[in-house]
């Protein structure tokens, strides 16, 4: 038995035989120069291969049209293959050089991909692989090169590979896959996102996995712990089979909590909300029994728009239009059918670089982007973004129970400046005879020690607080949770963090405004109990975790929750 360790990318446990996807042989692209008279034929070959791959992508789009995540991948590829700027550069460079079309296409693809890789942003680095994947398919056709066919993967196997190309992930919707174990791949990669969507356990970042596992070996993928067990002994296999059965039984029991209120065993009522990043996730939130949307991260709408332009490293489009935003917000509000929906204004910059934004200040060269021009700072520096978003939000407000939230607030001035823009938008809409709800609550996120320390002042200009514990912890104790060298130091139960939480909650209660928590602390049993004992009655989390927290609360009393919280706050 051999136990390998990696990064958990998708939870759950899967057992199956190993199916190894062999490493793709390196394409051999000659740098031999060609004659001018050969160029017309080479361009004809290029156009033929390009058209062939476009046709293949169109076919794939038809196959996955009912799967939003999959269809977005192939829509992005379709746009890349038809991007006039990139293709124009390829043709122009080819005409001016004496190298083959394969050589020029490969060089331009790598040039564009490297710009994204060097951005220092994990999300954009993953998009670089999209460019290499799709134009790699064009190169394969030009070279008559035939790599491994992903359609050869059978049902009920554990996929073992160095990496999976984004276009290969279509197999995840066509086969029953027991698990995935890769050497490469990030949590934000297409394969990671899709594994979570389809409930496929996945572990990434396993060193030299192809050297460690043999084809057809029995494999256990533990997506909860980040372990991959090769050739388990009988005891381990039986133990994991029992865990799978227990998990299935537990999932079945949790269903009964979907349609009942969240209450402690002594009857204290809680509101369990959902964190979402896309319009479609609102439907999942409804299905899972959410009391509303506690956090709608609108930056993912902008990122999706940005993805469609990722084929050109230089292309810019206008900021996500008012009409597009309005339709998205309206759909979510209608889906939630009167339940409260808290929509956060654009939280771009930092680790969420959005190339689609037409902004006057660049954030791409910042040495410390998480401390730089991001979130409310970015939108106040580019007020047209905030104005457009406020217009779309207010227009949508008549379709449901809307609340607006401002991210990364660190001063009262930022709130007042934002409120002034909101007031002007309300005046504009009124003069244009456009219906809207003028009483939409506008609150702030408490994500920094600065915000927590002046929460009494912020409460005077805010309708509600929502505490983002991820950033609050990171900024307070100075630990980057994405940095593996210091990640073990990341501690949401650090006494400094708990005292800031306690101060914020107390100040909200004194000012008689609502306070909720939408960070990861809200979704984990141990920390959710601490927050409940501190006085938080609204917790927002991933939709799939709502029934688990409902079950937890149903088994405990308020007296017990207060004791748990008190013990943590007085731990030193």
N, C-alpha and C positions, 0 to 999 in steps of 0.2 A: 504494500500500500504506500502510495506516494502522495503527500499533501502539498499542494502549491498555493501560494498566497498572492492575491492581487487586490484590485480596487473594485468594490461593489458598485455595479452600474445599474442593476435591476434586481429587486428583491425576490425572495422565494427560493424553493429548492426544486431542482430537476435532476432526474436520473436517466441516463441513456448511454448507448454505445457511441464512442467517439467517431466522428466523421471529420477527417482532416482535409481542409482546403489547402492544397499545396501552394507554396509561394510561387507567385507569377514569375516566369522566366523574364529576365531583363530584355527589353526590346533592343535590338541592335540597329542603330540608326547611323548610317554612313554620313561622314562629313565630306565625302568626295564631291568635288564641284561638277556642275553640269553645264552644258552649252546653252546658249540663248535659244537656239531652235528647239530645245527640248521643253522649254517652259510652257508653251500652250498645252501640250499633252499632259504635263504634270498638273496644271490647273484644272484640266478636265477631270483627271483622276481625283483631285481634291474635292471638287464639287460633287462628284458621284458618291464618294465615301461620306461626305457631309450629309447629302440627301438620304443616304441609306440609314445612317444613324438617327437622323431626324424622324424617319419613318418608324424605326424601332421604338424610339421614345414615345411617339404618338400611340403606338400599339400598347405600350406599357401604361400610358396614361389612361387608356380605355379600360384596361384590366383593373386598375386601382382607383377608379374614379370615385368610388364610395368611401375610400379611406383618405381622410383629409391630409394626414401627415405624409403618407406615401405619395399622394397626388401632388403635394407641394414640392416634393423632391423632383419629380419628373417634369412639373411645370417649370421649375427653376432651370433644369437641364435643357428643356425646349427653348427657353429664352436665351440661355447661354449659346446654344448652337445657332441661334438667329441674331446674335448681337452684332449689329453692323459695325460698331467701333472696333471690337476685337478682330472680327473677320477682315475688316478693312486694313488693320495693321498687319495681319498675317499676309494678305495679298500684296500690300505695298512693300513690305520687307522682302518678300519672295522676289518680286520684280526687280528690286534694287540689288539683289545678291546673286551669287552663282551657286547657291546650295539648293539641294532638293527640297520639295515642299514638305516632306516628312521632317527634315532637319529643322526647317524654319518654324513649322507648327510646334514641334517639341520645344524649341528655344522660347517661343513666345508664351507657351503654356506655362513653362517653368518660371519665366520672368514674372508673369501675373501672379502665379501661386506664391512665389517667394515674397512678394509685396505683402500678401495677406499673412503669411507665416511670420514675417518680421514685425507685425503689428504689436506683438506682445500680448495678444488677446486670444484666449483659447477658442472662443466662438468663431472668430475670423480664421484662425488656423484650420479649423475643421472645414470651413468653406473653401479653403485652398485645395483640400482634397477633392471637393466637388469638381473644381475646374480640371484637375489632373484626371479624374475618373472619366468625365464625359469626353474630353478631347483625347484621352487615351484610347477610347473606343474608336474614334476617327482614325487615330494612328494605327491601331491594330488592323483596321480594314485596309488602310493604304499599304501596310506592310504584309498583308495576308498572314497575319500573326493570330494564332488561335489559342488563347489562354484557357484555363479551367472554365467549364460551363457550370454555372451555379445551379442550373436546373437538375443536375445530377444528384443533388442532395435529397435523400429520402426522408420519410417521416420518422419522428420519435428518436432523433439523434441529438447528441451534443456537438455543436459546431466548434471545431478547434481550428484556429487560424492565427496567422500573424496579424492580419487585419481583414476587414470586409469593406469593399468599395460601396459607397452609398447606393449605386444602382443595383448592387447585388442584394440589397436588403428587401427587395420585392419578394424574395423567397420566404421571408418571415411570415408573410400573409398567405402564402400558398401551401405551406407545409406545417405539420405539427412539430415544432422544435422544442426539445426537452430543455436545452440550455445553450449558452454561448460562452466560450472562454477564448480570449484574445490576448496577444502580446501588446498590440497597439489599440488605441481607441479611447475617447474621452467620454465623460458622463453626458456632455452636450452634443456628442456626435449623433448622426442620424441613426446608427445602429443602436446606440444607447437609448435614445428617445423611443424608437420603435419597440425595443425589447420591453421597456416599461409599459408602453401602450398595449402590447399583446400579452403582458404577464409572463414573459419569458425570463427566467433567472439568467443573469449575466455577470461575469467577472472579467475585468480588463486589466491591462498593465501587469501581465504575468510574464516574467523574463523567460525567453527562449522556450516557449510552450511546445513548439514543434519538435524540439529535441527531447522533451520530457514525456510525451504521450504517444502511444502507438495507435494506429488506426484500429477501430473496432474494440478497443479496450473499454471496460465499463467505467463510466465517469459519474461522479456526483458534483453538481454545481450548487454551491450554497451562496446565493446572491445576497443573503442577509449578513454573512460574516466575511465575504470575500474569499472563501476557500474553494478550491477545486481538488477533489479527491480522485486519484487515478487508481483503478483496481482495488476498491475497498475490500476489507476483510468482511466476513459474514456478519460479525457483530455490528460494525459500522453501517453496513448496508441495511440491516434490519432496523437499526436505530433511525436512519434517515427515512426509510419507508414509513415508519411509525410517525415521524414528524410530519410527513406529507399528509397522512391520514388525519392527524390532529388538526393541521392547518385547514384542511377541507371542512372538517366538522365545525371548527371555530368560525370559519367564513359563513357557513350556513346559519349558525346561531346568531351571528351579528346582523343578519338581514332583518330580524325583528325590531332592531333599534332604528331602522331607517325612518319609520313613520311615527315615532313617539318623541316627545320632548326630552331634552337632556336634563336630567334631574339627579341630585344626590339621593342617597337612600332615605334621607330625612326631608326630602321634598324641595330643596333649594334649586331654583330654575337657572339654567345656563343657556347661552345662545352659542351654538357651534356653527361657524360660518366656513365658507370655502375660499381658498386662494386659487385664482385662475389666471391663465395667461393668454387664453384664446377664447373666442366666442363659443366654440363647440364645447368647451369645458363647462360652460354654464349648465348644459343639459346633464352632464355627469353629476354636477353639484346637486341638481334637483333630484336625480335618481337616488343619490346617496343620503338624502334627507337633510341637506344643509338648511339652516335657518335664514340663509342669505349669502351674499358674496362679501366677504370681509376685506378682500384685496383683489382687484382686477389690475394686473400689471400691463399697462397699455404699451410699454416699450416693445412687447413681442409683436404687436400689430405693426409697428414701424420696422422691426427687424424682418418680418415676413416680407414687407414691401421692399426692403433693402436687398433681401436675398434674390429677388427677381432681377436685380441689376448687378449681381455679383460677377457676371460674366465679364464685365469690363472693370478693371481696377480704377479707372478714371471717371467712370460715369457717375453722374449725380442726378437725382430727380428732385422735384419739389417735395417739400414736407408732405407727409400723409394728408390727403385732402380732407377738408371739413366734411364733405359729403360721405366719404368712406368711413371716417370716424363716427359720424352721426349714425350711419347704418349699423355699425358694429355695436355701439353703445345701446341703441334702440333694441337690437335683437337680444342682448343680454338682459336688459330690463324687462322686456316682454317675456323672456324665458323664465325669469324668476317670479313673474306673476304677482307683483306687489311686495315681495320680500325685499328687504334693504339690499342695495348694491353699492358698495364703496369702490369708486373708480379712482385710481391714483393717476395724477398727471404724470407726464413723461419723465421717466427716471433713466435718461440716457447718459452716456459718458462713463467714465470709470471702467468697469469690466464689461459694459454693454455699449460697444462702439457701433453707431448706426450710420453707415456711409450714405444712406439715402437722404439724410437731413440736409436741407438747404440752409446752412447756418453761417453766421458771420465770424464765428470764433472756432478755430480748429482745436480739437482735443487730442489729436493723434500723436503729437510730439511731447506730451506731458511726461515728465519723469516719474511722477507719482499720481497717476490718474484717479485713484480712489480718494485722494485728498484734493483733487483738482476741480475742473469745471464740469460738474455733473449735476444731475437731478434738477432741483429748483434753481441752482446757480446757473445752469445752462439755459433753462427756459427764460429766466429773468434777463439774462444777457442777450437772448434772442426772443423778445416778447411776442413776436408774430406767432411763434410756436404755441405759446400759452394762450394767446388770444384765440387762435383757431381752435385749440382744444376746448377752451371754455365755451365757445360758440356751439360746437358739436355736442358738448355735454348738456348745456342748458336746453338746446333744441330737443335732445333725447329725454330730458327730465319729465316730460308730460306722459311718458310711456311706462313709468314705474316709480319706484321708491329710491331715488338717487341720493348718494352722498359723494362729495368730492374730497380727495385727500392730497395734500401737498407733501412731496418727499424731501428728506434730508434738510429739514428746517433747523437752523441754528440760531436764528435771531427773530425778534418781534418784527423788525423792519421788513424781513423777507415775507412774512405773513401779510403785513399791511400793504406791501407793494403788489402782492398777488391778489389781494382782495380789491384793490383799486382797479386792476385790470378786469376782474370779474364784474365789478360794478359798471364799468364802461361797456362791457359786452351786454349786460342786461339792458342798459339804455339803448344800445344799438338795436337789439332784438325787439324791444318795445316800439321803437320808431319805425321798424320794418314790419310791424304787425305780425311777428312770428311768435307763436305760443310757446311759453316756457314756464317753469315753476320758479318764481323769484325767491322762494324760501329754501332752496337746496342747502343743506348743511355743508360747510367747508371746514374740514379739520386738518390736522397735521400729523406727520409721522415723527415719533420720538426715536431717533436712531443714533444719537450721539450723546456723550456725557454733557455737552453744552446744552442741548435741548432738555435733557432731564433736569439739570441744575436750575434752569430758568423756567421749568414747566409751570410754576405758579404764574409767571408773567405771560407765557404762551396761552394759558387757559383763558386769559381775559380777551384774547382775540381769536380764539378757536372754538368751533362748535363741538369738537370731539378730539380725542387722542387715539392713535393706533401705534403701539410700540413694536418697532422692528428689531427684534432681539438679535438677529444675525449680525447686523452692522453695529448695534449698540455694544455687543460683546467685543467684536473685532476692534472697534475704535477705542473702547474703554481700556482694554488690557493690551492693546498694541500687538495683536497676533493675527496674521493673515491665515485664515482657515484653509485656504487653497494651497498653502506652502507646506509641503510634506515635512520640511525640516523643523517647523515650529507648530504644526497642526496639533500635536499632543498637548500643547500649552493652552489651546483654545478651550475655555471653560465657562459655560453659561452660568455655572453656580459660583463663580468667583464672587467673593463678598462685595467687591466694588460694584459689580453688575447688579447683584441683588438689592443693594442699597439704593442704586439709581432707579431700579424698577419700583421699589417701595415708595420712594419720594414722588415719582411721577404719578403712581396710582393714588397716593394720598392727596396730591394737589388737584388731580382730576375730580376726586370725590368732594373736596372742599369747594371747588368751583361748580359742582353739580353738572359736570359734563361727562359724557360716556367715555370709557376707556376700554380698549381691546388690545389683544396681542396677536400679531399676524406673522411672527417669526417662527422658526423651527421649534422653539420652546413650547409653543402652543400645542404641538402635535405629538410630543413625547410624553408618555405616561408620568414619569417621575417629575418632569418640569411642569407639566400641566397641573399636577396636584399642588405644587408650590405656588404657581400663579393663582390658582383658585383660592388657596388659603390666604393669599395677600390681598384678595378683594376683587380680582378680575372675574367678571361674569360673562365676557364675550371672548371666545377663542376662535381664531381663524387658521385653517390648515388645508392640506391637500384633501380633496373630496373623499378619496378612498380611506382616509384615516378617521373620518367623522364617527362612524359607528363604533370604532374601537374606543374612542374617548367617551362616547355616550355610555358604553358598557362599563368603563372604568368608574365614571362618576356614580353610576347606579349602585356600586358596591361600597361606597364610602360616605361618611357623614361630614358635615361642615366642621364639626369639632375636630375630627381626625385631620381634615385638610389644614385647618389653622395650626394644629400641632406640628404637622410636617413642615409648613412654611416657617413657623417660629424657630424650629430647630435649625433650619438652614440659615436664617437671618442672624442667629446667635451662635454660629459655628465657631467663632473665634473669641 
